[in-house]
Amino acid sequence: MIEVSVRENEIKVSGHAMYAPNGQDIVCAGVSSLVRTLIRSIEDLTRDEIEYEVSPGWVDIQYGNLSEKAKTLVDSFFVGVCLMADEFPEHVRIV
């Protein structure tokens, strides 16, 4: 199960979807893509500073006061993750 936590100053994603074997897991790939796109978008499209750690089965993103643009990117990430959780409730959970 992938668990996603979005708080005021951080986003944490942990676990594995276990939807399919490694390398074939579309749920894991979808969530990973959303997370990596969020990180890169904030870095490339805003002047906001974030700190993050990415490792297999774990992502921790820390941030302070975000610009409106970065807040919109975080909101977009949350919409995408909620869609994943709705579509695959046994594999993705918002906590």
C-alpha positions as CSV (number, residue, x, y, z in Angstrom):
1,M,0.0,0.0,0.0
2,I,1.3,3.5,-0.9
3,E,0.4,6.0,1.8
4,V,0.4,9.7,0.9
5,S,0.4,12.5,3.6
6,V,0.0,16.1,2.5
7,R,0.4,18.6,5.4
8,E,0.9,22.3,5.6
9,N,4.7,22.1,5.2
10,E,5.4,18.6,3.9
11,I,4.4,15.8,1.7
12,K,5.4,12.2,2.5
13,V,4.8,9.2,0.3
14,S,5.7,5.8,1.5
15,G,5.2,2.1,0.7
16,H,4.7,0.1,-2.4
17,A,1.5,-0.4,-4.3
18,M,1.9,-4.2,-4.8
19,Y,-0.5,-3.9,-7.8
20,A,1.8,-5.9,-10.1
21,P,5.4,-7.2,-10.1
22,N,8.2,-4.7,-10.0
23,G,8.7,-3.1,-13.4
24,Q,5.1,-3.7,-14.3
25,D,3.3,-1.8,-11.5
26,I,1.3,1.0,-13.1
27,V,0.0,2.2,-9.8
28,C,3.5,2.7,-8.4
29,A,4.7,4.3,-11.7
30,G,1.7,6.7,-11.6
31,V,2.3,7.9,-8.1
32,S,6.1,8.1,-8.7
33,S,5.5,10.2,-11.8
34,L,3.2,12.6,-9.9
35,V,5.8,13.0,-7.1
36,R,8.8,13.5,-9.4
37,T,6.8,15.9,-11.6
38,L,5.8,17.9,-8.5
39,I,9.4,18.2,-7.3
40,R,10.8,19.1,-10.8
41,S,7.9,21.6,-11.4
42,I,8.5,23.5,-8.2
43,E,12.2,23.6,-8.9
44,D,11.9,24.6,-12.6
45,L,8.8,26.8,-12.6
46,T,9.0,28.7,-9.3
47,R,11.6,30.4,-7.2
48,D,10.5,28.4,-4.1
49,E,13.0,26.4,-2.1
50,I,12.1,22.9,-1.2
51,E,14.1,20.1,0.4
52,Y,13.4,16.5,-0.5
53,E,14.6,13.0,-0.1
54,V,13.7,10.2,-2.6
55,S,14.6,6.6,-2.1
56,P,12.8,3.3,-3.1
57,G,9.4,3.3,-1.4
58,W,9.9,6.7,0.3
59,V,9.6,10.4,-0.6
60,D,9.8,13.2,1.9
61,I,9.3,16.8,0.6
62,Q,9.7,19.7,3.0
63,Y,8.8,23.3,2.3
64,G,8.0,26.6,4.0
65,N,5.9,29.4,2.7
66,L,5.1,28.6,-0.9
67,S,4.2,31.0,-3.7
68,E,0.8,30.8,-5.2
69,K,2.2,29.0,-8.2
70,A,3.9,26.4,-6.1
71,K,0.7,26.0,-4.0
72,T,-1.2,25.3,-7.3
73,L,1.4,22.7,-8.2
74,V,0.9,21.0,-4.8
75,D,-2.9,21.2,-5.2
76,S,-2.5,19.6,-8.7
77,F,-0.4,16.8,-7.2
78,F,-3.0,16.2,-4.6
79,V,-5.8,16.0,-7.2
80,G,-3.7,13.4,-9.1
81,V,-3.0,11.4,-6.0
82,C,-6.7,11.5,-5.0
83,L,-7.6,10.2,-8.4
84,M,-5.1,7.3,-8.0
85,A,-6.6,6.6,-4.5
86,D,-10.1,6.6,-5.9
87,E,-9.2,4.3,-8.8
88,F,-7.0,1.9,-6.7
89,P,-8.2,2.1,-3.1
90,E,-6.5,-1.1,-2.2
91,H,-3.1,0.2,-3.3
92,V,-3.1,4.0,-2.5
93,R,-4.3,5.7,0.6
94,I,-4.4,9.3,1.6
95,V,-3.5,9.6,5.3
